[in-house]
Amino acid sequence: MKITRQKHAKKHLGFFRNNFGVREPYQILLDGTFCQAALRGRIQLREQLPRYLMGETQLCTTSLLKCYYLAPQEAQIWG
């Protein structure tokens, strides 16, 4: 990662840590669009996000997202 990008990430994480009490492990909520973009770009989220955030991460998704991508025929019922 470039030095300036790393400095910006460290600065923003420090802000959230001091003002809102955010701490490790960082819980990241993933949506369908983000997951599809990562797949298209061949990005390994489980490996890259801890490096970018310089700490331990926990990836989270909603049950509806899991349902939608695991069983697309059933997901059409919901919308």
Secondary structure, DSSP 8 states (H G I E B T S, - for coil): --HHHHHHHHHHHHHHHHHH---SSEEEE--HHHHHHHHHTT--HHHHHHHHHTS-EEEE--HHHHHHHH-HHHHGGG-
